[in-house]
Amino acid sequence: MSLFKKFIGCEVMVELIGCGSHSGMLVDAGVDAVVLKQEHRYKYIAAAHIQSLESAGSSDTEKKLPDYSGGYAASRLSLIELLRQARSLPSLIKLDRHQFLYGTVTAVYEDYFEYEAVGNGKLIVPTCHLKWISLLADDQHWFPAANPESQPTADQEQSPPTYSGRLLASQGFPVILDRGLAPHKYGILLQSEFPFLELKSADGKTIHYNAEHIKCFAIMKKPASNP
């Protein structure tokens, strides 16, 4: 991330794959995430989805920000840690051009997180598909450094730690893939060979999906059996 460090404190334009351009002052950069300050709001962006970066100010207007004692050191910032710090705080997340969600992060695992989205309920989201997250809190600031001695929550202890494990544990349940943006993404998740998942859709068709291209999914309750 040495490239991003050169721009810290400067106005930049960041182009994201499939999510347009975002301008602001680059205030931090770390292992796999950067932070843009847009007026009074901070946007935490996954570095893996940055397609291009350029300066948005002239050499006369580019001024470095003073050091912030409450901010992360550039080598410590990570997307997973940012998600942990965002737990229970109202936020906006972007998964792709068409999936823009409002809600709260409720649990974070090794490579995925759970997001309680307004109008969609609990979604399981692989971290690799998160483009950015921004808090809605009035008093926004850099997340404080995490306590290295903090313990996982009960949810984290009970659920599979990886996204592939969570998908496999969901076999036999009705699921909605990618918020059900297409009718063939509702159905029963059947046993399959990861990363390909076998879905029996509501109209009886059997479709195999590559899990690496599923941006989120929701697990529905099994219907009650007839007495």
C-alpha atoms as an extended CHARMM CRD file, in Angstrom:
* protein
*
       227  EXT
         1         1  MET       CA              0.0000000000        0.0000000000        0.0000000000  PROA      1               0.0000000000
         2         2  SER       CA              3.0200000000        2.3180000000       -0.3640000000  PROA      2               0.0000000000
         3         3  LEU       CA              1.3710000000        3.9740000000       -3.3820000000  PROA      3               0.0000000000
         4         4  PHE       CA             -1.6200000000        5.0980000000       -1.3130000000  PROA      4               0.0000000000
         5         5  LYS       CA              0.5990000000        6.4380000000        1.4590000000  PROA      5               0.0000000000
         6         6  LYS       CA              1.9790000000        9.0030000000       -0.9990000000  PROA      6               0.0000000000
         7         7  PHE       CA             -1.5160000000       10.4820000000       -1.3460000000  PROA      7               0.0000000000
         8         8  ILE       CA             -2.4950000000       10.5880000000        2.3330000000  PROA      8               0.0000000000
         9         9  GLY       CA             -3.7410000000       14.0960000000        3.1190000000  PROA      9               0.0000000000
        10        10  CYS       CA             -4.4800000000       14.8960000000       -0.5270000000  PROA      10              0.0000000000
        11        11  GLU       CA             -7.6990000000       15.2400000000       -2.5100000000  PROA      11              0.0000000000
        12        12  VAL       CA             -8.0060000000       12.1980000000       -4.7860000000  PROA      12              0.0000000000
        13        13  MET       CA            -10.3890000000       10.5810000000       -7.2640000000  PROA      13              0.0000000000
        14        14  VAL       CA            -10.8200000000        6.8260000000       -6.8580000000  PROA      14              0.0000000000
        15        15  GLU       CA            -12.4460000000        4.7020000000       -9.5530000000  PROA      15              0.0000000000
        16        16  LEU       CA            -14.0110000000        1.4460000000       -8.3270000000  PROA      16              0.0000000000
        17        17  ILE       CA            -14.7360000000       -1.5540000000      -10.5300000000  PROA      17              0.0000000000
        18        18  GLY       CA            -18.4490000000       -1.4680000000      -11.3090000000  PROA      18              0.0000000000
        19        19  CYS       CA            -19.1930000000        1.2610000000       -8.7460000000  PROA      19              0.0000000000
        20        20  GLY       CA            -18.1500000000        4.5220000000      -10.3580000000  PROA      20              0.0000000000
        21        21  SER       CA            -15.8190000000        7.2040000000       -9.0600000000  PROA      21              0.0000000000
        22        22  HSD       CA            -15.4520000000        8.6000000000       -5.5380000000  PROA      22              0.0000000000
        23        23  SER       CA            -13.6580000000       11.7800000000       -4.5820000000  PROA      23              0.0000000000
        24        24  GLY       CA            -12.4390000000       12.9920000000       -1.2150000000  PROA      24              0.0000000000
        25        25  MET       CA             -9.3740000000       13.4240000000        0.9510000000  PROA      25              0.0000000000
        26        26  LEU       CA             -7.3770000000       10.2490000000        1.4670000000  PROA      26              0.0000000000
        27        27  VAL       CA             -6.8240000000       10.1210000000        5.2260000000  PROA      27              0.0000000000
        28        28  ASP       CA             -5.5920000000        6.5710000000        5.8060000000  PROA      28              0.0000000000
        29        29  ALA       CA             -4.4120000000        3.4350000000        4.0130000000  PROA      29              0.0000000000
        30        30  GLY       CA             -3.5760000000       -0.0240000000        5.2500000000  PROA      30              0.0000000000
        31        31  VAL       CA             -3.3060000000       -3.6760000000        4.3340000000  PROA      31              0.0000000000
        32        32  ASP       CA             -6.4340000000       -3.9150000000        2.1650000000  PROA      32              0.0000000000
        33        33  ALA       CA             -8.4630000000       -0.7490000000        2.7380000000  PROA      33              0.0000000000
        34        34  VAL       CA             -8.2760000000        3.0070000000        2.3180000000  PROA      34              0.0000000000
        35        35  VAL       CA            -10.2820000000        5.7930000000        3.9680000000  PROA      35              0.0000000000
        36        36  LEU       CA            -11.7320000000        8.7750000000        2.1140000000  PROA      36              0.0000000000
        37        37  LYS       CA            -13.0830000000       11.7960000000        3.9600000000  PROA      37              0.0000000000
        38        38  GLN       CA            -16.0030000000       13.3380000000        2.0640000000  PROA      38              0.0000000000
        39        39  GLU       CA            -16.9570000000       16.5380000000        3.8770000000  PROA      39              0.0000000000
        40        40  HSD       CA            -18.0980000000       15.1970000000        7.2930000000  PROA      40              0.0000000000
        41        41  ARG       CA            -18.3720000000       11.5190000000        6.3080000000  PROA      41              0.0000000000
        42        42  TYR       CA            -15.7360000000        8.7920000000        6.1060000000  PROA      42              0.0000000000
        43        43  LYS       CA            -15.9240000000        6.1090000000        3.4270000000  PROA      43              0.0000000000
        44        44  TYR       CA            -13.9700000000        2.8900000000        4.0050000000  PROA      44              0.0000000000
        45        45  ILE       CA            -13.0610000000        1.3840000000        0.6260000000  PROA      45              0.0000000000
        46        46  ALA       CA            -11.7630000000       -2.0960000000       -0.1840000000  PROA      46              0.0000000000
        47        47  ALA       CA             -8.4320000000       -1.6050000000       -1.9750000000  PROA      47              0.0000000000
        48        48  ALA       CA             -8.9600000000       -4.7380000000       -4.0870000000  PROA      48              0.0000000000
        49        49  HSD       CA            -11.7720000000       -3.0110000000       -5.9880000000  PROA      49              0.0000000000
        50        50  ILE       CA             -9.8660000000        0.1740000000       -6.7960000000  PROA      50              0.0000000000
        51        51  GLN       CA             -9.3900000000        0.3480000000      -10.5530000000  PROA      51              0.0000000000
        52        52  SER       CA             -7.5510000000        3.6740000000      -10.6460000000  PROA      52              0.0000000000
        53        53  LEU       CA             -6.3960000000        6.5080000000       -8.3910000000  PROA      53              0.0000000000
        54        54  GLU       CA             -5.4740000000       10.0530000000       -9.3290000000  PROA      54              0.0000000000
        55        55  SER       CA             -4.9140000000       13.3730000000       -7.6470000000  PROA      55              0.0000000000
        56        56  ALA       CA             -7.9730000000       15.6480000000       -7.6960000000  PROA      56              0.0000000000
        57        57  GLY       CA             -6.1700000000       18.8550000000       -6.6660000000  PROA      57              0.0000000000
        58        58  SER       CA             -3.3990000000       21.0380000000       -8.0100000000  PROA      58              0.0000000000
        59        59  SER       CA              0.0190000000       21.0740000000       -6.4170000000  PROA      59              0.0000000000
        60        60  ASP       CA             -0.8830000000       24.4620000000       -4.9070000000  PROA      60              0.0000000000
        61        61  THR       CA             -3.9510000000       23.1330000000       -3.1140000000  PROA      61              0.0000000000
        62        62  GLU       CA             -2.6450000000       19.7420000000       -1.9780000000  PROA      62              0.0000000000
        63        63  LYS       CA             -1.9500000000       20.0410000000        1.7190000000  PROA      63              0.0000000000
        64        64  LYS       CA             -1.0380000000       17.2270000000        4.0200000000  PROA      64              0.0000000000
        65        65  LEU       CA             -3.2920000000       16.6060000000        6.9830000000  PROA      65              0.0000000000
        66        66  PRO       CA             -1.7900000000       16.8500000000       10.4670000000  PROA      66              0.0000000000
        67        67  ASP       CA             -1.2070000000       13.5760000000       12.2660000000  PROA      67              0.0000000000
        68        68  TYR       CA             -4.2200000000       12.1970000000       14.1090000000  PROA      68              0.0000000000
        69        69  SER       CA             -3.3980000000       10.4260000000       17.3510000000  PROA      69              0.0000000000
        70        70  GLY       CA             -6.7100000000        8.5650000000       17.2320000000  PROA      70              0.0000000000
        71        71  GLY       CA             -6.1990000000        7.1770000000       13.7370000000  PROA      71              0.0000000000
        72        72  TYR       CA             -4.7970000000        3.8410000000       12.6510000000  PROA      72              0.0000000000
        73        73  ALA       CA             -1.1850000000        3.4760000000       11.7280000000  PROA      73              0.0000000000
        74        74  ALA       CA             -1.1330000000        2.9130000000        7.9810000000  PROA      74              0.0000000000
        75        75  SER       CA              0.1470000000       -0.6600000000        8.3690000000  PROA      75              0.0000000000
        76        76  ARG       CA             -2.6620000000       -1.7160000000       10.7410000000  PROA      76              0.0000000000
        77        77  LEU       CA             -5.7930000000       -0.7280000000        8.8500000000  PROA      77              0.0000000000
        78        78  SER       CA             -7.7120000000       -3.7570000000        7.5210000000  PROA      78              0.0000000000
        79        79  LEU       CA            -11.1710000000       -4.2950000000        6.0910000000  PROA      79              0.0000000000
        80        80  ILE       CA            -12.0610000000       -7.0760000000        8.5350000000  PROA      80              0.0000000000
        81        81  GLU       CA            -11.0540000000       -4.9270000000       11.4990000000  PROA      81              0.0000000000
        82        82  LEU       CA            -13.0790000000       -2.0110000000       10.1550000000  PROA      82              0.0000000000
        83        83  LEU       CA            -16.1380000000       -4.2700000000        9.9130000000  PROA      83              0.0000000000
        84        84  ARG       CA            -15.6280000000       -5.4170000000       13.4940000000  PROA      84              0.0000000000
        85        85  GLN       CA            -15.4890000000       -1.8190000000       14.6510000000  PROA      85              0.0000000000
        86        86  ALA       CA            -18.6690000000       -1.0490000000       12.6770000000  PROA      86              0.0000000000
        87        87  ARG       CA            -20.7420000000       -3.6800000000       14.4820000000  PROA      87              0.0000000000
        88        88  SER       CA            -24.1810000000       -2.4180000000       15.5650000000  PROA      88              0.0000000000
        89        89  LEU       CA            -23.6130000000        1.0390000000       14.0170000000  PROA      89              0.0000000000
        90        90  PRO       CA            -26.0120000000        2.2200000000       11.2630000000  PROA      90              0.0000000000
        91        91  SER       CA            -24.2010000000        2.0740000000        7.9420000000  PROA      91              0.0000000000
        92        92  LEU       CA            -24.4360000000        1.9730000000        4.1730000000  PROA      92              0.0000000000
        93        93  ILE       CA            -22.6490000000       -0.7190000000        2.1700000000  PROA      93              0.0000000000
        94        94  LYS       CA            -22.1170000000       -1.1720000000       -1.5370000000  PROA      94              0.0000000000
        95        95  LEU       CA            -21.7410000000       -4.6270000000       -3.0970000000  PROA      95              0.0000000000
        96        96  ASP       CA            -22.0640000000       -3.7100000000       -6.7610000000  PROA      96              0.0000000000
        97        97  ARG       CA            -23.7200000000       -1.1620000000       -9.0160000000  PROA      97              0.0000000000
        98        98  HSD       CA            -27.2060000000       -2.4760000000       -8.1480000000  PROA      98              0.0000000000
        99        99  GLN       CA            -26.7900000000       -3.5670000000       -4.5220000000  PROA      99              0.0000000000
       100       100  PHE       CA            -26.7390000000       -0.6110000000       -2.1690000000  PROA      100             0.0000000000
       101       101  LEU       CA            -27.8720000000       -1.5240000000        1.3500000000  PROA      101             0.0000000000
       102       102  TYR       CA            -28.7070000000        0.2580000000        4.5930000000  PROA      102             0.0000000000
       103       103  GLY       CA            -28.5020000000       -1.5470000000        7.9350000000  PROA      103             0.0000000000
       104       104  THR       CA            -25.9680000000       -2.7410000000       10.4970000000  PROA      104             0.0000000000
       105       105  VAL       CA            -23.1040000000       -5.2180000000       10.6540000000  PROA      105             0.0000000000
       106       106  THR       CA            -24.0890000000       -7.8140000000       13.2590000000  PROA      106             0.0000000000
       107       107  ALA       CA            -21.2340000000      -10.3490000000       13.1480000000  PROA      107             0.0000000000
       108       108  VAL       CA            -17.8290000000      -10.6770000000       11.4640000000  PROA      108             0.0000000000
       109       109  TYR       CA            -15.9450000000      -13.8730000000       10.6080000000  PROA      109             0.0000000000
       110       110  GLU       CA            -12.7440000000      -14.7990000000        8.8070000000  PROA      110             0.0000000000
       111       111  ASP       CA            -13.8950000000      -13.9640000000        5.2630000000  PROA      111             0.0000000000
       112       112  TYR       CA            -17.5450000000      -12.9320000000        5.5330000000  PROA      112             0.0000000000
       113       113  PHE       CA            -19.9020000000      -10.9220000000        7.6950000000  PROA      113             0.0000000000
       114       114  GLU       CA            -23.5810000000      -10.7770000000        8.5940000000  PROA      114             0.0000000000
       115       115  TYR       CA            -25.5230000000       -7.6490000000        7.7320000000  PROA      115             0.0000000000
       116       116  GLU       CA            -29.0230000000       -6.8340000000        8.9900000000  PROA      116             0.0000000000
       117       117  ALA       CA            -30.3560000000       -4.9120000000        6.0030000000  PROA      117             0.0000000000
       118       118  VAL       CA            -33.5130000000       -2.8270000000        6.0630000000  PROA      118             0.0000000000
       119       119  GLY       CA            -36.1240000000       -4.5540000000        3.9090000000  PROA      119             0.0000000000
       120       120  ASN       CA            -33.9530000000       -7.6470000000        3.3780000000  PROA      120             0.0000000000
       121       121  GLY       CA            -33.3370000000       -9.0880000000        6.8510000000  PROA      121             0.0000000000
       122       122  LYS       CA            -30.0910000000      -10.8580000000        7.7040000000  PROA      122             0.0000000000
       123       123  LEU       CA            -27.7090000000      -11.2640000000        4.7790000000  PROA      123             0.0000000000
       124       124  ILE       CA            -24.4970000000      -13.3000000000        4.6780000000  PROA      124             0.0000000000
       125       125  VAL       CA            -21.9300000000      -11.3050000000        2.7070000000  PROA      125             0.0000000000
       126       126  PRO       CA            -18.4730000000      -12.5180000000        1.6010000000  PROA      126             0.0000000000
       127       127  THR       CA            -15.9990000000       -9.7630000000        2.4310000000  PROA      127             0.0000000000
       128       128  CYS       CA            -14.3930000000      -10.0010000000       -1.0130000000  PROA      128             0.0000000000
       129       129  HSD       CA            -17.5520000000       -8.4840000000       -2.5620000000  PROA      129             0.0000000000
       130       130  LEU       CA            -17.7390000000       -5.4640000000       -0.2530000000  PROA      130             0.0000000000
       131       131  LYS       CA            -16.8210000000       -2.3500000000       -2.2470000000  PROA      131             0.0000000000
       132       132  TRP       CA            -17.1730000000        0.1570000000        0.5960000000  PROA      132             0.0000000000
       133       133  ILE       CA            -18.8880000000        0.8830000000        3.9000000000  PROA      133             0.0000000000
       134       134  SER       CA            -19.8120000000        4.2600000000        5.3720000000  PROA      134             0.0000000000
       135       135  LEU       CA            -21.2800000000        4.9820000000        8.7940000000  PROA      135             0.0000000000
       136       136  LEU       CA            -24.4160000000        7.0350000000        9.2670000000  PROA      136             0.0000000000
       137       137  ALA       CA            -23.5420000000        8.2090000000       12.7670000000  PROA      137             0.0000000000
       138       138  ASP       CA            -23.6400000000       11.9830000000       13.2450000000  PROA      138             0.0000000000
       139       139  ASP       CA            -20.2650000000       12.0840000000       14.9710000000  PROA      139             0.0000000000
       140       140  GLN       CA            -18.0820000000       10.2180000000       12.5050000000  PROA      140             0.0000000000
       141       141  HSD       CA            -14.4380000000        9.5410000000       13.1880000000  PROA      141             0.0000000000
       142       142  TRP       CA            -11.7870000000        6.9310000000       12.5690000000  PROA      142             0.0000000000
       143       143  PHE       CA            -12.5570000000        3.7000000000       14.3030000000  PROA      143             0.0000000000
       144       144  PRO       CA            -10.4130000000        3.2360000000       17.4210000000  PROA      144             0.0000000000
       145       145  ALA       CA             -7.8100000000        0.5050000000       17.4330000000  PROA      145             0.0000000000
       146       146  ALA       CA             -9.3010000000       -2.8420000000       18.3470000000  PROA      146             0.0000000000
       147       147  ASN       CA             -8.5610000000       -4.4480000000       21.6690000000  PROA      147             0.0000000000
       148       148  PRO       CA             -6.2380000000       -7.3870000000       20.8450000000  PROA      148             0.0000000000
       149       149  GLU       CA             -7.6260000000       -9.2510000000       23.8470000000  PROA      149             0.0000000000
       150       150  SER       CA            -11.2620000000       -8.9500000000       22.7530000000  PROA      150             0.0000000000
       151       151  GLN       CA            -13.1030000000      -12.2540000000       22.5680000000  PROA      151             0.0000000000
       152       152  PRO       CA            -15.3950000000      -13.4690000000       19.7670000000  PROA      152             0.0000000000
       153       153  THR       CA            -19.0980000000      -13.0480000000       20.2970000000  PROA      153             0.0000000000
       154       154  ALA       CA            -21.5080000000      -15.9250000000       20.8240000000  PROA      154             0.0000000000
       155       155  ASP       CA            -22.6170000000      -15.6390000000       17.1820000000  PROA      155             0.0000000000
       156       156  GLN       CA            -19.0290000000      -16.0140000000       16.0050000000  PROA      156             0.0000000000
       157       157  GLU       CA            -18.5090000000      -19.0790000000       18.1540000000  PROA      157             0.0000000000
       158       158  GLN       CA            -21.6480000000      -20.8240000000       16.8790000000  PROA      158             0.0000000000
       159       159  SER       CA            -21.3590000000      -20.1410000000       13.1500000000  PROA      159             0.0000000000
       160       160  PRO       CA            -18.7870000000      -21.5660000000       10.7120000000  PROA      160             0.0000000000
       161       161  PRO       CA            -15.7550000000      -19.2510000000       10.5590000000  PROA      161             0.0000000000
       162       162  THR       CA            -15.4900000000      -19.2700000000        6.7520000000  PROA      162             0.0000000000
       163       163  TYR       CA            -17.8640000000      -18.3820000000        3.9480000000  PROA      163             0.0000000000
       164       164  SER       CA            -17.5450000000      -21.7950000000        2.2960000000  PROA      164             0.0000000000
       165       165  GLY       CA            -18.3680000000      -23.4570000000        5.6170000000  PROA      165             0.0000000000
       166       166  ARG       CA            -21.4200000000      -21.2320000000        6.0600000000  PROA      166             0.0000000000
       167       167  LEU       CA            -22.6900000000      -22.1590000000        2.6050000000  PROA      167             0.0000000000
       168       168  LEU       CA            -22.1840000000      -25.8700000000        3.2080000000  PROA      168             0.0000000000
       169       169  ALA       CA            -23.9440000000      -25.6100000000        6.5670000000  PROA      169             0.0000000000
       170       170  SER       CA            -26.9130000000      -24.0410000000        4.7700000000  PROA      170             0.0000000000
       171       171  GLN       CA            -27.5400000000      -27.0570000000        2.5360000000  PROA      171             0.0000000000
       172       172  GLY       CA            -31.1290000000      -28.2440000000        2.7250000000  PROA      172             0.0000000000
       173       173  PHE       CA            -32.4490000000      -24.7830000000        3.6140000000  PROA      173             0.0000000000
       174       174  PRO       CA            -34.4680000000      -22.4100000000        1.4230000000  PROA      174             0.0000000000
       175       175  VAL       CA            -32.1900000000      -19.5310000000        0.4020000000  PROA      175             0.0000000000
       176       176  ILE       CA            -32.3240000000      -16.2780000000       -1.5280000000  PROA      176             0.0000000000
       177       177  LEU       CA            -29.2120000000      -15.4850000000       -3.5580000000  PROA      177             0.0000000000
       178       178  ASP       CA            -28.2080000000      -11.8770000000       -4.2920000000  PROA      178             0.0000000000
       179       179  ARG       CA            -31.3990000000      -10.5610000000       -2.6430000000  PROA      179             0.0000000000
       180       180  GLY       CA            -33.5230000000      -12.4640000000       -5.1640000000  PROA      180             0.0000000000
       181       181  LEU       CA            -32.9000000000       -9.9530000000       -7.9490000000  PROA      181             0.0000000000
       182       182  ALA       CA            -33.9250000000      -12.6950000000      -10.3920000000  PROA      182             0.0000000000
       183       183  PRO       CA            -36.6830000000      -15.3190000000       -9.8920000000  PROA      183             0.0000000000
       184       184  HSD       CA            -34.2930000000      -18.2360000000      -10.4100000000  PROA      184             0.0000000000
       185       185  LYS       CA            -32.2940000000      -17.1840000000       -7.3280000000  PROA      185             0.0000000000
       186       186  TYR       CA            -34.9080000000      -18.4730000000       -4.8750000000  PROA      186             0.0000000000
       187       187  GLY       CA            -34.8550000000      -22.1570000000       -3.9230000000  PROA      187             0.0000000000
       188       188  ILE       CA            -33.4650000000      -24.9930000000       -1.8610000000  PROA      188             0.0000000000
       189       189  LEU       CA            -29.6990000000      -25.2030000000       -1.5370000000  PROA      189             0.0000000000
       190       190  LEU       CA            -28.7580000000      -28.8140000000       -2.2860000000  PROA      190             0.0000000000
       191       191  GLN       CA            -25.5670000000      -30.7280000000       -1.6640000000  PROA      191             0.0000000000
       192       192  SER       CA            -22.8850000000      -29.7700000000       -4.1470000000  PROA      192             0.0000000000
       193       193  GLU       CA            -19.1530000000      -29.5190000000       -4.7430000000  PROA      193             0.0000000000
       194       194  PHE       CA            -17.8560000000      -26.1510000000       -3.5720000000  PROA      194             0.0000000000
       195       195  PRO       CA            -17.4260000000      -23.6360000000       -5.1330000000  PROA      195             0.0000000000
       196       196  PHE       CA            -20.3640000000      -24.7630000000       -7.2960000000  PROA      196             0.0000000000
       197       197  LEU       CA            -23.6910000000      -24.8170000000       -5.4970000000  PROA      197             0.0000000000
       198       198  GLU       CA            -26.7540000000      -26.7160000000       -6.6170000000  PROA      198             0.0000000000
       199       199  LEU       CA            -29.9980000000      -24.7830000000       -6.2440000000  PROA      199             0.0000000000
       200       200  LYS       CA            -33.4370000000      -26.2670000000       -6.8570000000  PROA      200             0.0000000000
       201       201  SER       CA            -35.4640000000      -23.2170000000       -7.8050000000  PROA      201             0.0000000000
       202       202  ALA       CA            -39.1060000000      -22.6070000000       -6.9630000000  PROA      202             0.0000000000
       203       203  ASP       CA            -40.1970000000      -23.7190000000      -10.4450000000  PROA      203             0.0000000000
       204       204  GLY       CA            -38.4100000000      -27.0580000000      -10.0750000000  PROA      204             0.0000000000
       205       205  LYS       CA            -35.3110000000      -26.2760000000      -12.1390000000  PROA      205             0.0000000000
       206       206  THR       CA            -31.8510000000      -27.3180000000      -10.9520000000  PROA      206             0.0000000000
       207       207  ILE       CA            -29.1950000000      -24.6190000000      -11.4100000000  PROA      207             0.0000000000
       208       208  HSD       CA            -25.5260000000      -24.6630000000      -10.4460000000  PROA      208             0.0000000000
       209       209  TYR       CA            -24.0650000000      -21.3750000000       -9.2410000000  PROA      209             0.0000000000
       210       210  ASN       CA            -20.4410000000      -20.4740000000       -8.6720000000  PROA      210             0.0000000000
       211       211  ALA       CA            -20.3240000000      -19.3530000000       -5.0280000000  PROA      211             0.0000000000
       212       212  GLU       CA            -17.4640000000      -16.9650000000       -5.7710000000  PROA      212             0.0000000000
       213       213  HSD       CA            -19.8920000000      -14.8110000000       -7.7820000000  PROA      213             0.0000000000
       214       214  ILE       CA            -22.6570000000      -14.7440000000       -5.1710000000  PROA      214             0.0000000000
       215       215  LYS       CA            -22.4350000000      -11.3580000000       -3.4760000000  PROA      215             0.0000000000
       216       216  CYS       CA            -24.7940000000      -12.1750000000       -0.6040000000  PROA      216             0.0000000000
       217       217  PHE       CA            -27.4320000000      -14.6860000000        0.4260000000  PROA      217             0.0000000000
       218       218  ALA       CA            -30.1660000000      -15.0510000000        3.0010000000  PROA      218             0.0000000000
       219       219  ILE       CA            -31.3260000000      -18.2190000000        4.7090000000  PROA      219             0.0000000000
       220       220  MET       CA            -35.0760000000      -18.6510000000        5.1380000000  PROA      220             0.0000000000
       221       221  LYS       CA            -36.7470000000      -20.8050000000        7.7360000000  PROA      221             0.0000000000
       222       222  LYS       CA            -37.7420000000      -24.2760000000        6.6550000000  PROA      222             0.0000000000
       223       223  PRO       CA            -41.5200000000      -24.5660000000        6.2420000000  PROA      223             0.0000000000
       224       224  ALA       CA            -43.2730000000      -26.4070000000        9.0400000000  PROA      224             0.0000000000
       225       225  SER       CA            -43.9780000000      -30.0250000000        8.2240000000  PROA      225             0.0000000000
       226       226  ASN       CA            -47.5830000000      -31.1700000000        8.0390000000  PROA      226             0.0000000000
       227       227  PRO       CA            -48.7540000000      -33.0480000000       11.1580000000  PROA      227             0.0000000000
